[in-house]
Amino acid sequence: MDRNFENAREALNQMKERYSCRAFSDEKIPEDILKEIIEVGLRAASGGNLQPYSIIVVKDEENKNLLYEACGEQKFIQEASVNLVFLMDWHKYDIYTKQKNAPFVAYKTFFHFLIAMQDIMCTAQSIETAAFLSGIGSCYVGSIIGESSLVKEKLNLPDKTYPVLVLSLGYPKNASPAKINKLSYDTVVFDEKYRDFTDEDIFKAYESKYEGRTTNLPQKDPYKSESLEKFKKALLTSYPDDEAQRILEKAIEDGFINETQRRFGLHYASHVMQEISKWAYEDMESMGIFPNDI
Ligand SMILES: Cc1cc2nc3c(=O)[nH]c(=O)nc-3n(C[C@H](O)[C@H](O)[C@H](O)COP(=O)(O)O)c2cc1C
């Protein structure tokens, strides 16, 4: 096919406006459009062209509810016209390699695990891009990780498959939201070698992204004590007792925490991330995938 770049500028301008859409209208995505954007994803690069994935297209209300419940009850999952569930999939190769007398340990090597994650993101992002250029909004849902037991039966997942990502798709209900801040170009992209940041450079880069945003701590119990307890446990993963206590007391005195304290202290709470890493690993093992079986 002769390639035509006439619309490249328009596509680039469009992509600079991409955002995660979390409110969808009732309009359904037509079958042919959905199929086409998924086909774009299947053309994505893949390590060794192995394509160690499958995609389950979920439109059925009951299955949407299942995903909604498995993924932390995020409302947009139910509202989405379609949810794509991306599986790491060594099941098909497990069968095929035996049929062809080939050696096969991909489901139990960390390197293949990493490559498969790279592949899945390439495919998912191509689909996200194709969807956005077609006027379809989307939002990734990572919280399917660790929840295979909740969806395994209904989605008929065989051994050696693992759900790693969901992409909710639908037509946006509202106009594009205000642009969310991203790190500046110079904070992320370096010529030839890693940039010699000063601590001050890094401070400024993130302050500029987060604009000094703070989050008020809850005023009333039990929410207040729950938040403080969670925050303290998170702090103790990274600071000695007395320092953690000092940081906590300052937060209590201020009545708020800053954005990184929220991100790593409450949202992706550090101690919780440590605990659930083990749990996610066990969840993968229960599906016959052993990412660290060296
Ligand atoms: C791997 C991954 C998992 C994500 N999981 C969720 C999620 O569970 N819920 C959600 O609302 N957004 C999720 N997001 C979307 C991010 O919150 C979003 O990309 C980020 O806030 C930046 O906003 P933007 O996409 O509008 O630029 C996820 C994004 C990625 C890449």
The ligand as a Tripos MOL2 file, in Angstrom:
@<TRIPOS>MOLECULE
LIG
   31    33     1     0     0
SMALL
NO_CHARGES

@<TRIPOS>ATOM
      1 C1         -0.8370    0.5880   33.3740 C.3       1 LIG1
      2 C2         -1.8580    1.6410   33.7110 C.ar      1 LIG1
      3 C3         -2.8500    1.3710   34.6410 C.ar      1 LIG1
      4 C4         -3.8320    2.3290   34.9330 C.ar      1 LIG1
      5 N1         -4.8370    2.0150   35.7980 N.ar      1 LIG1
      6 C5         -5.8050    2.9110   36.0480 C.ar      1 LIG1
      7 C6         -6.9060    2.5860   36.8810 C.ar      1 LIG1
      8 O1         -7.0010    1.4860   37.4280 O.2       1 LIG1
      9 N2         -7.8710    3.5180   37.0570 N.ar      1 LIG1
     10 C7         -7.8160    4.7510   36.4720 C.ar      1 LIG1
     11 O2         -8.7380    5.5490   36.6630 O.2       1 LIG1
     12 N3         -6.7790    5.0930   35.6730 N.ar      1 LIG1
     13 C8         -5.7890    4.2110   35.4400 C.ar      1 LIG1
     14 N4         -4.7630    4.5310   34.5920 N.ar      1 LIG1
     15 C9         -4.7400    5.8420   33.9360 C.3       1 LIG1
     16 C10        -3.7980    6.7910   34.6460 C.3       1 LIG1
     17 O3         -4.3580    7.1760   35.8830 O.3       1 LIG1
     18 C11        -3.5870    8.0050   33.7380 C.3       1 LIG1
     19 O4         -2.9540    7.5830   32.5610 O.3       1 LIG1
     20 C12        -2.7520    9.0690   34.4260 C.3       1 LIG1
     21 O5         -3.4250    9.6390   35.5130 O.3       1 LIG1
     22 C13        -2.3770   10.1860   33.4500 C.3       1 LIG1
     23 O6         -3.5370   10.7620   32.9130 O.3       1 LIG1
     24 P1         -3.7780   10.8040   31.3280 P.3       1 LIG1
     25 O7         -3.8270    9.3850   30.8310 O.co2     1 LIG1
     26 O8         -5.0860   11.5180   31.1620 O.co2     1 LIG1
     27 O9         -2.6300   11.5300   30.7380 O.co2     1 LIG1
     28 C14        -3.7750    3.5960   34.3050 C.ar      1 LIG1
     29 C15        -2.7700    3.8600   33.3690 C.ar      1 LIG1
     30 C16        -1.8380    2.8990   33.0660 C.ar      1 LIG1
     31 C17        -0.7900    3.1960   32.0380 C.3       1 LIG1
@<TRIPOS>BOND
     1     1     2 1
     2     2     3 ar
     3     2    30 ar
     4     3     4 ar
     5     4     5 ar
     6     4    28 ar
     7     5     6 ar
     8     6     7 ar
     9     6    13 1
    10     7     8 2
    11     7     9 ar
    12     9    10 ar
    13    10    11 2
    14    10    12 ar
    15    12    13 ar
    16    13    14 ar
    17    14    15 1
    18    14    28 ar
    19    15    16 1
    20    16    17 1
    21    16    18 1
    22    18    19 1
    23    18    20 1
    24    20    21 1
    25    20    22 1
    26    22    23 1
    27    23    24 1
    28    24    25 2
    29    24    26 1
    30    24    27 1
    31    28    29 ar
    32    29    30 ar
    33    30    31 1
@<TRIPOS>SUBSTRUCTURE
     1 LIG1         1 GROUP 0 **** ****
